[in-house]
């Protein structure tokens, strides 16, 4: 559970900054930048802090020049290291610098300091033996406004790693999607054509949207979600707005475009009178081939009801893969529980994992929040002056027993049948 937050540096943070500076200089023989230089940058340039309550536990300061930015100070309190704080601060700095037209972000590291693992996870590359780290910001300044107009965003680099378990699905997406899209020249040498469009299908609440965002995170491409319900309010109609949305997306160098519950606009055609969505389905069938012609694009459509989709929509040539996303496996359920169980709670996680076999991620989150709320209310209402470590395993098991699962056994069986009949991996 995250207990820290990232915000812009404020003058009142100076004492916390100086404390981290003392930790920093105790580890290096000669700092890369002098203290007065770094303090000046906190006032004139770009700086963020990580805080726990009122305490400053992390600081990152950057100085920009032309299209290049340099990290002039980067430190995390010793007691808060290895918790993802470094990546979060670097990501926050990157977002602020991107709006200034910065394309490269670099950091010089004293030779006797070993932050390379954190920097590598944040996307920096060690350029040469001088320990010069540089990262290319994956979106151009002129794309940022368009991305905002489209309602898109850059997904944090840690989204892929944050998916616990689901190793089969992650491995499949890594091999089929990420590798050829991230290495198009190498793929071409082997005659591999990078995918342009895929369908994710599975029961409700199994994390299809999460996987779509994770792919965008892994590729470091902008993520744009197209909401048919929003487009439908246009006077030009849903079909016309859908076409224009895809035309505007062409202004991005790269993009992962996501349409959730695609069965709503790609349902089976036919019947008299024709379905109200038939024109939209026809337009979507026209849009996809044009979308596939340009590299650096990936369309991901998700559906809970793949049987309701028009067969022409799923055929070869439109979608490269039709990939099933099922309920979380044991390792994934463990990772989900660890996100919601407070560190102070003394709970047998194995018991919770076993008790939630067949639960979706959303089901587990509901049970966890219910247990926490009930334990909290009991602690507040208790007259005891003793300490409370948080929810007990009994609280969690009680919440689990009162949770109505999203995916019924019948739905689970239908999903298995759909894998045999429709999956294409």
ABEGO torsion letter per residue (X at the ends): XBABBBBBBBAAAAAAAAAAAAAAAAABABBABBAAAAAAAAAABBBBBBBBEABBABBBBBBBBEABBBBABBBBBAAABGAGAAAAAAAAAAAAAAAAGBABBBBBBBAABBAAAAAAAAGBBBABAAGBBBBBBABBAAAAAAAAAAGBBBBBAAAAAABBEGAAAAAAAAAAAAAAAABAAAAAAAGBBBBABBBBBEBBGAGAAAAAAAAAAAAGBBBBBBBAAAAAABAAEAAAAAAAAAAAAAABABBBBBBBGAAAAABBBEEOBBBAAAAAAAAAAAAAAAAAABBGBBBBBBBABAAABBAAAABBGABABBBBBBBBBAAAAAAAAAAABBAABBBBAAAAAAAABGBBAAAAAAAAAAAAAAAAAAAAABABABBBAEBBAAAAAAAAAABBBABBAAAAAAAAAAAAAABBX
